[in-house]
């Protein structure tokens, strides 16, 4: 485990990462003499992108383990910049920040909104997404990540195109499967070409928000392909900003900024 350097007088910051926003914030803070930054990654990706700040890999052992880390490392600010679907770690961040007396900010990128021409069916779980595919065999483009692809083994009559960052391996044991390994961003034109080439009939996506993977949503709209959209899980109400720039303003405002004035930061 790498640790943030002991820098006298510097604000000690822990970023819970794994997103583009976390990377952007880490890059913006790298090299600043007034900040000692540690980026924490869950370890689900075998070859994570290298960032210019000390990085630790792996879990903390729940809220208690995270609180212990915050105390031990004398962390001043905790930034939850995890994925919109990482509800467990976000809950742990709140509990740990309270227990350790550390100020917490969440970076929560806006969700995608339905636009004219979108053919969305919104669901609240992977099990609901599987059911929404129906009983008739379809050519399904799954873009939900490796961790949750296994839920679709319950509907083996469909033909699946699955795109993941990590190798899918045996995560989805179905007879009709094409796996693609790729990391975004993906533009709309390329996504439309892929969907036409593979004769995609329906897209399954999490509502992750952001620009990096929005191309598939725009492409589905342009091709009149229906989308099963998995809604975000509920997360605790905490002070939040939509991007890394907002987090920088919060950090630079110091103790003068609280939840009531955060919208002005």
Backbone as CSV, one residue per row, in Angstrom:
resi,resn,N_x,N_y,N_z,CA_x,CA_y,CA_z,C_x,C_y,C_z
1,UNK,0.843,-1.200,0.000,0.000,0.000,0.000,0.869,1.237,0.000
2,UNK,0.620,2.130,-0.967,1.317,3.408,-0.985,0.570,4.404,-0.119
3,UNK,1.272,5.262,0.537,0.655,6.241,1.423,1.014,7.652,0.978
4,UNK,0.143,8.572,1.321,0.431,9.970,1.019,1.656,10.405,1.809
5,UNK,2.483,11.252,1.214,3.700,11.693,1.924,3.362,12.550,3.126
6,UNK,4.193,12.449,4.142,4.031,13.295,5.318,4.552,14.683,4.978
7,UNK,3.647,15.586,4.681,4.033,16.933,4.269,3.506,17.924,5.289
8,UNK,4.410,18.623,5.966,3.996,19.543,7.004,3.084,20.633,6.483
9,UNK,1.950,20.824,7.135,1.036,21.890,6.784,0.143,21.615,5.595
10,UNK,0.351,20.543,4.870,-0.451,20.241,3.692,-1.778,19.620,4.096
11,UNK,-2.819,19.929,3.336,-4.112,19.280,3.536,-4.026,17.847,3.029
12,UNK,-4.363,16.906,3.885,-4.268,15.493,3.531,-5.625,15.041,2.993
13,UNK,-5.624,14.577,1.751,-6.853,14.278,1.023,-6.856,12.828,0.584
14,UNK,-7.956,12.141,0.841,-8.159,10.789,0.330,-9.273,10.832,-0.707
15,UNK,-8.966,10.387,-1.932,-9.953,10.315,-3.005,-10.336,8.859,-3.208
16,UNK,-11.612,8.550,-3.028,-12.122,7.227,-3.362,-12.456,7.258,-4.847
17,UNK,-11.678,6.532,-5.657,-11.714,6.732,-7.091,-12.295,5.607,-7.907
18,UNK,-11.814,5.541,-9.150,-12.317,4.573,-10.105,-13.144,5.202,-11.209
19,UNK,-13.188,6.523,-11.273,-13.966,7.228,-12.285,-13.096,8.275,-12.969
20,UNK,-13.612,8.807,-14.083,-12.907,9.887,-14.758,-12.797,11.124,-13.901
21,UNK,-13.828,11.370,-13.083,-13.795,12.531,-12.198,-12.689,12.401,-11.167
22,UNK,-12.501,11.196,-10.626,-11.434,10.967,-9.658,-10.069,11.188,-10.295
23,UNK,-9.907,10.691,-11.526,-8.641,10.872,-12.235,-8.374,12.347,-12.502
24,UNK,-9.400,13.072,-12.927,-9.235,14.492,-13.216,-8.841,15.262,-11.963
25,UNK,-9.456,14.921,-10.836,-9.133,15.602,-9.584,-7.717,15.270,-9.141
26,UNK,-7.335,13.996,-9.245,-5.979,13.600,-8.859,-4.944,14.328,-9.698
27,UNK,-5.186,14.435,-11.001,-4.237,15.135,-11.875,-4.159,16.618,-11.534
28,UNK,-5.296,17.212,-11.199,-5.314,18.640,-10.873,-4.569,18.935,-9.575
29,UNK,-4.594,17.981,-8.646,-3.957,18.193,-7.346,-2.506,17.741,-7.309
30,UNK,-2.101,16.928,-8.271,-0.736,16.394,-8.284,0.283,17.532,-8.326
31,UNK,1.243,17.452,-7.450,2.309,18.442,-7.441,2.026,19.682,-6.625
32,UNK,0.808,19.838,-6.123,0.506,21.008,-5.296,1.132,20.837,-3.914
33,UNK,1.901,21.818,-3.509,2.607,21.724,-2.231,1.651,21.801,-1.044
34,UNK,0.457,22.354,-1.275,-0.483,22.511,-0.162,-1.398,21.313,0.001
35,UNK,-1.179,20.264,-0.784,-2.032,19.072,-0.714,-1.181,17.809,-0.707
36,UNK,-1.565,16.851,0.127,-0.961,15.519,0.124,-2.083,14.542,-0.198
37,UNK,-2.070,14.008,-1.406,-3.211,13.269,-1.941,-2.921,11.774,-2.019
38,UNK,-3.893,10.971,-1.631,-3.871,9.534,-1.870,-5.125,9.177,-2.657
39,UNK,-4.951,8.430,-3.724,-6.067,7.921,-4.517,-6.286,6.459,-4.159
40,UNK,-7.513,6.091,-3.839,-7.830,4.714,-3.479,-8.691,4.074,-4.561
41,UNK,-8.278,2.895,-5.026,-9.018,2.144,-6.030,-9.435,0.804,-5.438
42,UNK,-10.616,0.337,-5.829,-11.163,-0.885,-5.241,-10.407,-2.134,-5.653
43,UNK,-9.719,-2.091,-6.801,-8.948,-3.253,-7.236,-9.704,-4.187,-8.147
44,UNK,-10.844,-3.759,-8.686,-11.626,-4.628,-9.574,-11.059,-4.678,-10.985
45,UNK,-10.213,-3.697,-11.337,-9.567,-3.673,-12.642,-8.122,-4.100,-12.489
46,UNK,-7.708,-5.087,-13.288,-6.371,-5.658,-13.141,-5.277,-4.664,-13.500
47,UNK,-5.540,-3.824,-14.494,-4.526,-2.862,-14.938,-5.112,-1.460,-14.930
48,UNK,-5.282,-0.872,-13.748,-5.864,0.476,-13.685,-4.944,1.510,-14.301
49,UNK,-5.541,2.603,-14.724,-4.774,3.705,-15.292,-3.853,4.298,-14.227
50,UNK,-2.605,4.535,-14.601,-1.634,5.099,-13.670,-1.907,6.587,-13.487
51,UNK,-1.982,7.014,-12.236,-2.244,8.419,-11.917,-1.011,9.028,-11.245
52,UNK,-0.863,10.350,-11.324,0.354,11.019,-10.808,0.310,11.321,-9.314
53,UNK,-0.387,10.497,-8.536,-0.427,10.653,-7.084,-0.277,9.274,-6.455
54,UNK,0.155,9.194,-5.199,0.223,7.899,-4.534,-1.127,7.192,-4.566
55,UNK,-1.096,5.899,-4.884,-2.332,5.135,-5.080,-2.305,3.867,-4.250
56,UNK,-3.430,3.575,-3.600,-3.583,2.317,-2.872,-4.654,1.492,-3.575
57,UNK,-4.481,0.182,-3.543,-5.399,-0.733,-4.215,-6.027,-1.649,-3.183
58,UNK,-7.354,-1.809,-3.259,-8.040,-2.740,-2.381,-8.980,-2.059,-1.414
59,UNK,-9.851,-2.860,-0.802,-10.833,-2.336,0.128,-10.233,-1.971,1.471
60,UNK,-11.081,-1.358,2.291,-10.645,-0.922,3.626,-11.161,-1.842,4.733
61,UNK,-12.126,-2.692,4.390,-12.761,-3.500,5.423,-13.982,-2.820,5.994
62,UNK,-14.804,-2.262,5.106,-16.046,-1.633,5.540,-15.831,-0.247,6.122
63,UNK,-16.916,0.296,6.695,-16.870,1.654,7.241,-15.872,1.772,8.392
64,UNK,-15.806,0.753,9.235,-14.882,0.815,10.370,-13.431,0.847,9.900
65,UNK,-13.127,0.021,8.893,-11.764,0.008,8.354,-11.398,1.320,7.700
66,UNK,-12.352,1.925,6.997,-12.092,3.217,6.376,-11.897,4.297,7.428
67,UNK,-12.723,4.275,8.471,-12.571,5.254,9.555,-11.202,5.120,10.212
68,UNK,-10.751,3.884,10.412,-9.441,3.655,11.015,-8.335,4.216,10.119
69,UNK,-8.484,4.041,8.812,-7.494,4.579,7.870,-7.466,6.102,7.931
70,UNK,-8.649,6.714,7.970,-8.722,8.179,8.025,-8.015,8.715,9.261
71,UNK,-8.215,8.018,10.391,-7.555,8.459,11.634,-6.048,8.238,11.559
72,UNK,-5.672,7.044,11.124,-4.251,6.675,11.111,-3.438,7.578,10.189
73,UNK,-4.019,7.936,9.054,-3.307,8.745,8.072,-3.565,10.244,8.238
74,UNK,-4.323,10.592,9.287,-4.605,12.005,9.586,-5.218,12.729,8.380
75,UNK,-6.189,12.079,7.761,-6.847,12.645,6.582,-7.717,13.831,6.990
76,UNK,-7.599,14.915,6.234,-8.385,16.120,6.495,-9.662,16.175,5.667
77,UNK,-9.606,15.680,4.428,-10.752,15.748,3.523,-10.901,14.406,2.814
78,UNK,-12.147,13.946,2.731,-12.458,12.701,2.034,-13.338,13.042,0.837
79,UNK,-12.932,12.609,-0.354,-13.687,12.851,-1.580,-14.194,11.512,-2.098
80,UNK,-15.513,11.350,-2.136,-16.114,10.144,-2.702,-16.352,10.401,-4.187
81,UNK,-15.423,9.910,-5.014,-15.541,10.053,-6.467,-15.716,8.684,-7.109
82,UNK,-16.470,7.824,-6.447,-16.696,6.477,-6.958,-17.814,6.482,-7.997
83,UNK,-18.021,5.322,-8.604,-19.015,5.162,-9.663,-20.419,5.410,-9.120
84,UNK,-21.324,5.961,-9.921,-22.695,6.191,-9.444,-23.393,4.945,-8.910
85,UNK,-22.941,3.753,-9.304,-23.568,2.518,-8.826,-22.826,1.899,-7.645
86,UNK,-21.790,2.561,-7.147,-21.029,2.040,-6.004,-21.675,2.496,-4.702
87,UNK,-22.887,2.010,-4.456,-23.658,2.484,-3.309,-23.040,2.070,-1.976
88,UNK,-22.453,0.884,-1.915,-21.917,0.395,-0.643,-20.767,1.261,-0.152
89,UNK,-19.804,1.539,-1.026,-18.662,2.343,-0.594,-19.095,3.768,-0.274
90,UNK,-20.096,4.290,-0.985,-20.570,5.643,-0.665,-21.201,5.680,0.717
91,UNK,-21.951,4.634,1.055,-22.508,4.555,2.402,-21.427,4.425,3.455
92,UNK,-20.408,3.620,3.156,-19.292,3.471,4.085,-18.534,4.790,4.267
93,UNK,-18.430,5.561,3.175,-17.718,6.841,3.257,-18.405,7.784,4.228
94,UNK,-19.742,7.827,4.175,-20.488,8.695,5.090,-20.265,8.273,6.537
95,UNK,-20.430,6.974,6.803,-20.275,6.476,8.168,-18.856,6.703,8.685
96,UNK,-17.867,6.462,7.823,-16.470,6.617,8.239,-16.125,8.078,8.490
97,UNK,-16.624,8.972,7.648,-16.341,10.392,7.821,-16.910,10.907,9.132
98,UNK,-18.112,10.463,9.460,-18.730,10.860,10.725,-17.925,10.317,11.900
99,UNK,-17.564,9.037,11.827,-16.832,8.402,12.928,-15.463,9.032,13.149
100,UNK,-14.799,9.435,12.057,-13.446,9.976,12.165,-13.421,11.500,12.249
101,UNK,-14.578,12.137,12.092,-14.623,13.592,12.139,-13.937,14.256,10.961
102,UNK,-14.114,13.663,9.777,-13.470,14.162,8.562,-14.519,14.758,7.636
103,UNK,-14.222,15.897,7.021,-15.150,16.512,6.081,-15.234,15.676,4.807
104,UNK,-16.455,15.478,4.320,-16.710,14.614,3.167,-17.406,15.391,2.065
105,UNK,-16.964,15.154,0.834,-17.642,15.668,-0.352,-17.797,14.528,-1.339
106,UNK,-18.940,14.463,-2.008,-19.156,13.473,-3.069,-19.147,14.177,-4.421
107,UNK,-18.505,13.551,-5.394,-18.633,13.987,-6.781,-19.680,13.087,-7.423
108,UNK,-20.794,13.660,-7.792,-21.894,12.881,-8.373,-22.291,13.478,-9.721
109,UNK,-21.795,12.839,-10.761,-22.093,13.347,-12.105,-23.585,13.204,-12.399
110,UNK,-24.156,14.128,-13.132,-25.590,14.048,-13.446,-25.929,12.793,-14.247
111,UNK,-27.084,12.248,-13.966,-27.568,11.093,-14.726,-27.988,11.536,-16.118
112,UNK,-28.002,10.598,-17.070,-28.546,10.888,-18.389,-30.051,11.086,-18.278
113,UNK,-30.573,11.961,-19.105,-32.006,12.213,-19.147,-32.570,11.765,-20.496
114,UNK,-33.765,11.237,-20.452,-34.427,10.804,-21.666,-34.654,11.992,-22.602
115,UNK,-34.320,11.810,-23.874,-34.518,12.848,-24.885,-35.518,12.371,-25.929
116,UNK,-36.082,13.301,-26.700,-37.006,12.891,-27.761,-36.366,11.859,-28.686
117,UNK,-37.062,10.771,-28.928,-36.536,9.697,-29.760,-35.967,8.541,-28.977
118,UNK,-35.670,8.742,-27.691,-35.173,7.648,-26.848,-36.292,6.664,-26.574
119,UNK,-35.971,5.372,-26.687,-36.937,4.304,-26.425,-36.487,3.543,-25.186
120,UNK,-36.649,4.178,-24.034,-36.142,3.606,-22.795,-37.225,2.832,-22.044
121,UNK,-36.789,1.718,-21.454,-37.551,1.053,-20.406,-36.683,1.128,-19.158
122,UNK,-37.128,1.852,-18.155,-36.327,2.023,-16.949,-36.640,0.918,-15.941
123,UNK,-35.584,0.323,-15.392,-35.708,-0.734,-14.395,-34.804,-0.387,-13.216
124,UNK,-34.970,-1.112,-12.115,-34.228,-0.780,-10.897,-33.294,-1.889,-10.430
125,UNK,-33.109,-2.922,-11.222,-32.188,-3.995,-10.857,-31.835,-4.783,-12.106
126,UNK,-30.767,-5.573,-12.018,-30.394,-6.426,-13.132,-31.439,-7.514,-13.362
127,UNK,-32.063,-7.970,-12.291,-33.110,-8.983,-12.435,-34.289,-8.419,-13.242
128,UNK,-34.639,-7.160,-12.983,-35.702,-6.520,-13.763,-35.267,-6.330,-15.205
129,UNK,-33.997,-6.047,-15.424,-33.485,-5.886,-16.786,-33.580,-7.189,-17.562
130,UNK,-33.240,-8.293,-16.910,-33.344,-9.606,-17.547,-34.795,-9.878,-17.942
131,UNK,-35.718,-9.629,-17.035,-37.130,-9.873,-17.310,-37.637,-9.000,-18.452
132,UNK,-37.114,-7.762,-18.536,-37.578,-6.821,-19.556,-37.164,-7.235,-20.962
133,UNK,-36.186,-8.116,-21.095,-35.790,-8.590,-22.419,-36.881,-9.433,-23.068
134,UNK,-37.703,-10.067,-22.256,-38.812,-10.849,-22.785,-38.430,-12.279,-23.133
135,UNK,-39.414,-13.034,-23.613,-39.215,-14.456,-23.896,-38.771,-14.734,-25.317
136,UNK,-39.018,-13.787,-26.232,-38.590,-13.977,-27.619,-37.092,-13.733,-27.729
137,UNK,-36.352,-14.606,-28.431,-34.907,-14.398,-28.569,-34.588,-13.073,-29.250
138,UNK,-33.602,-12.365,-28.703,-33.211,-11.074,-29.243,-31.691,-10.978,-29.260
139,UNK,-31.185,-10.060,-30.076,-29.758,-9.783,-30.123,-29.502,-8.612,-29.174
140,UNK,-28.847,-8.897,-28.057,-28.735,-7.960,-26.938,-27.303,-7.460,-26.824
141,UNK,-27.163,-6.136,-26.722,-25.862,-5.506,-26.467,-25.820,-5.137,-24.990
142,UNK,-24.987,-5.848,-24.223,-24.854,-5.609,-22.780,-23.663,-4.697,-22.514
143,UNK,-23.910,-3.581,-21.826,-22.825,-2.643,-21.501,-22.898,-2.285,-20.025
144,UNK,-22.948,-3.305,-19.187,-23.163,-3.101,-17.753,-21.940,-3.465,-16.917
145,UNK,-20.878,-3.940,-17.558,-19.687,-4.340,-16.818,-19.680,-5.827,-16.500
146,UNK,-18.483,-6.320,-16.199,-18.306,-7.750,-15.950,-18.986,-8.222,-14.675
147,UNK,-18.985,-7.374,-13.658,-19.444,-7.797,-12.335,-20.891,-8.292,-12.339
148,UNK,-21.733,-7.685,-13.170,-23.153,-8.003,-13.115,-23.678,-8.723,-14.351
149,UNK,-22.770,-9.075,-15.267,-23.197,-9.755,-16.481,-23.830,-11.116,-16.193
150,UNK,-23.392,-11.757,-15.110,-23.886,-13.094,-14.795,-25.384,-13.185,-14.590
151,UNK,-26.024,-12.060,-14.253,-27.473,-12.087,-14.049,-28.209,-12.529,-15.303
152,UNK,-27.626,-12.290,-16.478,-28.298,-12.580,-17.734,-28.182,-14.049,-18.142
153,UNK,-27.456,-14.834,-17.350,-27.453,-16.281,-17.569,-28.846,-16.862,-17.342
154,UNK,-29.704,-16.130,-16.641,-31.079,-16.573,-16.418,-31.920,-16.500,-17.689
155,UNK,-31.392,-15.858,-18.737,-32.108,-15.752,-20.014,-31.171,-16.182,-21.136
156,UNK,-30.843,-17.495,-21.211,-29.839,-17.970,-22.171,-30.342,-18.045,-23.609
157,UNK,-31.615,-17.760,-23.848,-32.156,-17.856,-25.203,-31.814,-16.657,-26.068
158,UNK,-31.281,-15.589,-25.463,-30.875,-14.426,-26.236,-29.439,-14.584,-26.736
159,UNK,-29.093,-13.819,-27.777,-27.714,-13.746,-28.267,-27.102,-12.468,-27.710
160,UNK,-26.002,-12.595,-26.992,-25.425,-11.460,-26.273,-24.119,-10.982,-26.892
161,UNK,-24.033,-9.680,-27.079,-22.777,-8.986,-27.337,-22.444,-8.252,-26.048
162,UNK,-21.316,-8.566,-25.433,-20.975,-7.998,-24.125,-19.639,-7.268,-24.234
163,UNK,-19.656,-5.997,-23.821,-18.421,-5.210,-23.830,-18.009,-4.911,-22.393
164,UNK,-16.776,-5.262,-22.064,-16.245,-5.047,-20.723,-14.803,-4.544,-20.814
165,UNK,-14.339,-3.914,-19.740,-12.943,-3.488,-19.668,-12.048,-4.689,-19.397
166,UNK,-12.456,-5.529,-18.459,-11.719,-6.735,-18.116,-12.253,-7.923,-18.918
167,UNK,-11.440,-8.974,-19.126,-11.931,-10.167,-19.829,-13.182,-10.730,-19.160
168,UNK,-14.161,-11.072,-19.964,-15.419,-11.599,-19.424,-15.219,-12.986,-18.828
169,UNK,-14.356,-13.784,-19.454,-14.074,-15.162,-19.026,-15.388,-15.928,-18.881
170,UNK,-15.643,-16.556,-17.747,-16.851,-17.359,-17.608,-17.986,-16.672,-16.885
171,UNK,-17.960,-15.321,-16.871,-18.958,-14.584,-16.086,-20.371,-14.722,-16.629
172,UNK,-20.515,-15.009,-17.929,-21.854,-15.138,-18.512,-21.916,-16.430,-19.333
173,UNK,-22.270,-17.542,-18.687,-22.297,-18.833,-19.374,-23.589,-19.038,-20.180
174,UNK,-23.591,-18.538,-21.397,-24.732,-18.697,-22.306,-24.205,-19.206,-23.642
175,UNK,-25.055,-19.863,-24.452,-24.572,-20.478,-25.694,-24.254,-19.497,-26.812
176,UNK,-24.909,-18.326,-26.809,-24.706,-17.374,-27.902,-24.094,-16.095,-27.324
177,UNK,-22.758,-16.013,-27.375,-22.050,-14.931,-26.692,-20.891,-14.432,-27.546
178,UNK,-20.819,-13.103,-27.702,-19.665,-12.449,-28.303,-19.147,-11.434,-27.297
179,UNK,-17.874,-11.540,-26.944,-17.293,-10.661,-25.929,-16.298,-9.702,-26.564
180,UNK,-16.371,-8.442,-26.140,-15.452,-7.400,-26.597,-14.800,-6.775,-25.374
181,UNK,-13.485,-6.604,-25.430,-12.777,-5.892,-24.366,-12.389,-4.517,-24.886
182,UNK,-12.887,-3.479,-24.242,-12.590,-2.116,-24.681,-12.838,-1.154,-23.534
183,UNK,-12.092,-0.080,-23.537,-12.236,0.971,-22.534,-12.633,2.269,-23.249
184,UNK,-13.640,2.983,-22.727,-14.099,4.213,-23.331,-13.036,5.290,-23.295
185,UNK,-13.326,6.439,-23.892,-14.640,6.863,-24.396,-14.996,6.245,-25.749
186,UNK,-16.311,6.184,-26.017,-16.832,5.652,-27.268,-17.689,6.730,-27.926
187,UNK,-17.430,7.022,-29.202,-18.222,8.065,-29.851,-19.452,7.467,-30.521
188,UNK,-20.434,8.309,-30.759,-21.735,7.859,-31.239,-21.648,7.194,-32.601
189,UNK,-20.832,7.724,-33.512,-20.740,7.157,-34.849,-20.190,5.733,-34.809
190,UNK,-19.138,5.517,-34.018,-18.556,4.180,-33.900,-19.538,3.218,-33.236
191,UNK,-20.269,3.717,-32.250,-21.257,2.872,-31.575,-22.378,2.472,-32.539
192,UNK,-22.812,3.398,-33.368,-23.857,3.087,-34.344,-23.361,2.046,-35.344
193,UNK,-22.112,2.178,-35.780,-21.537,1.184,-36.701,-21.502,-0.194,-36.066
194,UNK,-21.101,-0.245,-34.795,-21.046,-1.526,-34.087,-22.431,-2.152,-33.983
195,UNK,-23.419,-1.344,-33.639,-24.771,-1.874,-33.489,-25.344,-2.360,-34.819
196,UNK,-25.035,-1.637,-35.901,-25.502,-2.087,-37.222,-24.807,-3.378,-37.631
197,UNK,-23.484,-3.434,-37.423,-22.706,-4.606,-37.830,-23.145,-5.860,-37.085
198,UNK,-23.440,-5.711,-35.804,-23.833,-6.859,-34.978,-25.343,-7.090,-34.965
199,UNK,-26.062,-6.260,-35.704,-27.532,-6.360,-35.795,-28.178,-6.310,-34.400
200,UNK,-27.684,-5.407,-33.585,-28.217,-5.226,-32.238,-29.698,-4.872,-32.291
201,UNK,-30.476,-5.533,-31.448,-31.920,-5.274,-31.377,-32.316,-4.518,-30.114
202,UNK,-31.478,-4.630,-29.075,-31.789,-3.945,-27.830,-30.496,-3.736,-27.049
203,UNK,-30.409,-2.600,-26.379,-29.231,-2.239,-25.587,-29.598,-2.262,-24.112
204,UNK,-28.704,-2.817,-23.278,-28.877,-2.771,-21.825,-27.745,-1.940,-21.244
205,UNK,-28.101,-0.910,-20.479,-27.104,0.021,-19.948,-27.469,0.448,-18.535
206,UNK,-26.458,0.725,-17.740,-26.654,1.451,-16.489,-26.724,2.944,-16.797
207,UNK,-27.462,3.686,-16.000,-27.494,5.133,-16.168,-26.294,5.728,-15.435
208,UNK,-25.131,5.581,-16.040,-23.890,6.023,-15.408,-23.677,7.521,-15.543
209,UNK,-24.299,8.149,-16.553,-24.072,9.564,-16.778,-22.705,9.815,-17.376
210,UNK,-22.422,11.077,-17.678,-21.132,11.453,-18.222,-21.061,11.295,-19.730
211,UNK,-19.996,11.839,-20.300,-19.834,11.865,-21.752,-19.121,10.645,-22.309
212,UNK,-18.301,9.970,-21.495,-17.417,8.929,-22.011,-18.160,7.779,-22.673
213,UNK,-19.320,7.396,-22.133,-20.057,6.266,-22.692,-21.445,6.657,-23.187
214,UNK,-21.667,7.959,-23.349,-22.980,8.390,-23.831,-23.191,8.059,-25.306
215,UNK,-22.114,7.808,-26.034,-22.225,7.511,-27.455,-23.198,6.390,-27.763
216,UNK,-23.230,5.358,-26.919,-24.143,4.239,-27.166,-25.599,4.666,-27.058
217,UNK,-25.882,5.615,-26.151,-27.252,6.090,-25.975,-27.676,6.908,-27.190
218,UNK,-26.787,7.776,-27.659,-27.073,8.567,-28.851,-27.221,7.670,-30.071
219,UNK,-26.379,6.648,-30.167,-26.443,5.733,-31.302,-27.757,4.959,-31.306
220,UNK,-28.162,4.468,-30.132,-29.433,3.736,-30.045,-30.589,4.634,-30.455
221,UNK,-30.547,5.885,-30.052,-31.594,6.835,-30.442,-31.644,7.000,-31.962
222,UNK,-30.476,7.167,-32.569,-30.422,7.399,-34.013,-30.894,6.195,-34.809
223,UNK,-30.735,4.987,-34.243,-31.117,3.754,-34.931,-32.474,3.218,-34.471
224,UNK,-33.142,3.965,-33.583,-34.431,3.546,-33.022,-34.333,2.178,-32.355
225,UNK,-33.213,1.962,-31.651,-33.011,0.726,-30.891,-33.470,0.960,-29.456
226,UNK,-34.330,0.104,-28.933,-34.775,0.287,-27.544,-33.647,0.055,-26.549
227,UNK,-33.754,0.731,-25.410,-32.745,0.663,-24.355,-33.409,0.256,-23.048
228,UNK,-32.870,-0.751,-22.408,-33.251,-1.059,-21.029,-32.254,-0.323,-20.145
229,UNK,-32.750,0.679,-19.435,-31.896,1.561,-18.643,-32.041,1.232,-17.167
230,UNK,-30.943,0.790,-16.557,-30.948,0.460,-15.129,-30.727,1.751,-14.348
231,UNK,-31.692,2.102,-13.517,-31.618,3.336,-12.742,-30.575,3.225,-11.635
232,UNK,-30.100,4.362,-11.190,-29.086,4.394,-10.149,-29.656,3.988,-8.793
233,UNK,-28.809,3.369,-7.957,-29.245,3.085,-6.593,-29.285,4.355,-5.761
234,UNK,-30.043,4.324,-4.700,-30.086,5.463,-3.780,-28.753,5.578,-3.051
235,UNK,-28.322,6.831,-2.841,-27.107,7.089,-2.078,-27.420,8.084,-0.971
236,UNK,-26.607,8.109,0.076,-26.867,9.034,1.179,-26.813,10.487,0.717
237,UNK,-27.610,11.324,1.369,-27.595,12.760,1.082,-26.372,13.388,1.755
238,UNK,-25.440,13.848,0.924,-24.247,14.525,1.441,-23.951,15.717,0.543
239,UNK,-23.078,16.595,0.997,-22.624,17.694,0.156,-22.004,17.109,-1.106
240,UNK,-22.392,17.635,-2.274,-21.907,17.055,-3.515,-21.731,18.115,-4.585
241,UNK,-20.908,17.777,-5.569,-20.678,18.604,-6.750,-20.715,17.677,-7.951
242,UNK,-20.918,18.216,-9.174,-21.063,17.342,-10.335,-19.760,16.933,-11.002
243,UNK,-18.631,17.577,-10.634,-17.401,17.295,-11.375,-16.170,17.643,-10.538
244,UNK,-15.002,17.366,-11.121,-13.745,17.619,-10.409,-13.523,19.103,-10.160
245,UNK,-13.956,19.949,-11.080,-13.780,21.396,-10.894,-14.507,21.864,-9.642
246,UNK,-15.699,21.343,-9.410,-16.433,21.696,-8.204,-15.718,21.227,-6.950
247,UNK,-15.115,20.049,-7.014,-14.364,19.543,-5.861,-13.149,20.411,-5.569
248,UNK,-12.487,20.890,-6.611,-11.341,21.779,-6.411,-11.763,23.063,-5.715
249,UNK,-12.899,23.631,-6.134,-13.375,24.858,-5.496,-13.719,24.598,-4.036
250,UNK,-14.303,23.428,-3.747,-14.639,23.072,-2.355,-13.377,22.953,-1.511
251,UNK,-12.371,22.296,-2.052,-11.116,22.146,-1.307,-10.453,23.494,-1.069
252,UNK,-10.454,24.349,-2.082,-9.798,25.645,-1.950,-10.561,26.589,-1.029
253,UNK,-11.886,26.361,-0.886,-12.682,27.207,0.009,-12.436,26.863,1.470
254,UNK,-11.939,25.653,1.725,-11.602,25.246,3.088,-12.802,25.218,4.007
255,UNK,-12.615,25.653,5.239,-13.656,25.566,6.258,-14.784,26.568,6.055
256,UNK,-14.651,27.445,5.079,-15.696,28.439,4.852,-16.872,27.883,4.060
257,UNK,-16.718,26.662,3.534,-17.765,26.093,2.696,-18.387,24.876,3.347
258,UNK,-19.687,24.907,3.557,-20.435,23.776,4.080,-21.544,23.429,3.121
259,UNK,-22.334,22.399,3.429,-23.404,21.966,2.543,-24.366,23.079,2.166
260,UNK,-24.634,24.021,3.082,-25.630,25.059,2.796,-25.157,26.024,1.732
261,UNK,-23.833,26.212,1.596,-23.312,27.169,0.632,-22.621,26.502,-0.537
262,UNK,-22.686,25.191,-0.601,-21.911,24.454,-1.605,-22.337,24.816,-3.020
263,UNK,-23.623,25.095,-3.217,-24.089,25.415,-4.564,-23.411,26.654,-5.133
264,UNK,-22.855,27.505,-4.266,-22.209,28.729,-4.709,-20.718,28.563,-4.944
265,UNK,-20.194,27.380,-4.643,-18.746,27.159,-4.732,-18.320,26.934,-6.185
